[in-house]
Amino acid sequence: MSDHLDALLHEKRIFYPPEELVKESNIRKWMDERNIKGYSELIKRCEEDPEWFWDELAQELDWFEPYTKILEWNPPYAKWFADGKFNIVHNALDRHAKGWRKNKIAYIWEGEDGRRRKLTYFDLYREVNRLANALKGLGVRKGDRVSIYLPMIPELPIAMLACAKIGAIHSVVFSGFWAKAFKERAIDAGSKIVITADAFHRRGKLIKLKDTLDTVIDDIPTIEKVIVVEHLKTEVDMKEGRDVFWDDLLKGQEKECETEILGAEDTLFILYTSGTTGKPKGVVHTHGGYAVGTYTTMKFVFDIRDDDIYWCTADIGWITGHSYVVYGPLIAGATSILYDGAPDYPDPGRLWKMIEDYGVTIFYTAPTLVRMFMKYGEKWPQDHDLSSLRLLGSVGEPINPEAWMWYYENIGGRRCPIMDTWWQTETGMHIITPLPISPLKPGSAYKPFPTIKADVLDDDGNSLRGEGGHLVIKTPWPAMFRTLYKDEKRYIESYWSKFPNIYLTGDVGRIDEDGYFWIQGREDDILNVAGHRISTAEVESALVSHPLVVEAAVVGKPDILKGEEIAAFVILKEDVKPTQHLKGVLREHVRKEIGPIATPSYIGFVDDLPKTRSGKIMRRIIKAKLIGEDVGDTSTLANPEAVDELEKAL
Ligand code: WTA
């Protein structure tokens, strides 16, 4: 890790995008049309008049009734285009299906087993309408919540769009989360309906999603119906009166469905993400601003055009999938790849083969995957023709310069600029990101998107240059989250109370002498495991829920491939034998409680954990010990001897 930081501090290389690409880019053309000479003039105009910029882009979308006000900013509450009448689905689907993109392919789907399906905008439109009508028939109304628990199959975007079309609020739960995690999220959302599937394949293994759901469904009191997609046609238990197959439900449904005319500020979805406590945060996004933000970044960051074949490898269960597999690309009328499978299955050439097969032009993935493929070696991408690629993207965690260079050379053939996009579930859209016209430094996410002011502050709120500090955002942006679902207090406390009227990201960043941002990771108790946000508290509470465990402390252990791995220190009940077997049992327990992504890589048994006098576990000290760093001052500890305990456990 410290080698990595060292490399970041000394990275001096600069890579310029090809001239032709710059000339042809959406952003360059847009600037030319407005007589804007260069990047600094663009930023200046956007800073002087951010509403001018967003108004221009919002005008590219369809409004049922125009807005009269662009932004109302009463920190920490922003409203964008608030009196406009709008529905994101009209923009993502209806207008394409009724226009010249009618027979354009929206999604090319490929399953892990090699099955393929292609859906045009018109296909998608009709499926969405049928499901929307069916949902209405089940009594789903504007504002009702629907939980969606599906793998990466076309029914997933169809379900999201069908909800949004009728003004219902979707809450997608990643299909890699297991029963307890699903339950917690569905209870918090108060969902009436769950949409799930029988099963799917991962690494050739059958994952039975409906069976998993069945273990908790009776504990979610608000659920009235479970809709089951027969994806693999495996056997499932169907409860009479509650469970219904997707195909049966859609039989005979009308292929037209009126799109609900909504206010721009109406809620589109709730997406749960990890917070510093064990309870996930329900991040709330709206129709209007979110549409404008995701569309604009598709256009200017990914430079999307009608002849592109675009592929974002993120699962739709995460924000990256919501914004850049579903809404952004569809609003832009793009053709996207949807892949339901492991990236290195059946061999490490899978993704590169798919890029070649479909002629992918824009490819967006996570550093953890880049590092994994680095390990497999150049041979795999070299076996495939990747010359269709024009632009690359990276998201989810800092990309170390070595991985950046490997990606740039071996995947992008030194001709594709890499958009290292920094953003969050809360921000909804790219915040700190290059544009295709930007000179790039490997490992830096470049600068804030036009109109946005970001900064790095010390504890007293002073701007820092050249040193690490709190990464903050000082101006509102259209796709920002509006609140945390049913938890206004936490919204204010988590994000807006450290610095007045300034959004605290929870990340540590550094701004260099050229104004480039370098993101260094989280500053709170959130782990980033292979680009996935996991709260230490959530894993701890899963461990403690095991009958043999008294207490647990979870910290991140730096890992070359995954960024971080999960390390857990566990205190067992008296008289329980700390065996190797028990470690396996606890690992499996966490897997079952949260999901495979939260499984600890290391478990150590201890008799005591270092705590402050007020009883707070000192994860900082545990982590220092774990990675062999100086633990610093332990005088504030109630039990300094516990630190030596850790050593023994390792
Ligand atoms: C991290 C994912 C460095 C960061 C879109 C952030 C990044 C968290 C980058 C959000 C990047 C995301 N460089 N770090 N380009 N992108 N992160 O909510 O720590 O799942 O706070 O959203 O991922 O994770 P989330």
Residues whose N, C-alpha, C, O or C-beta is under 5 A from the ligand:
A	BS01	WTA	I319 T320 S394 V395 G396 E397 P398 I399 D420 T421 W422 W423 Q424 T425 A445 T505 D507 I519 G521 R522 G531 R533
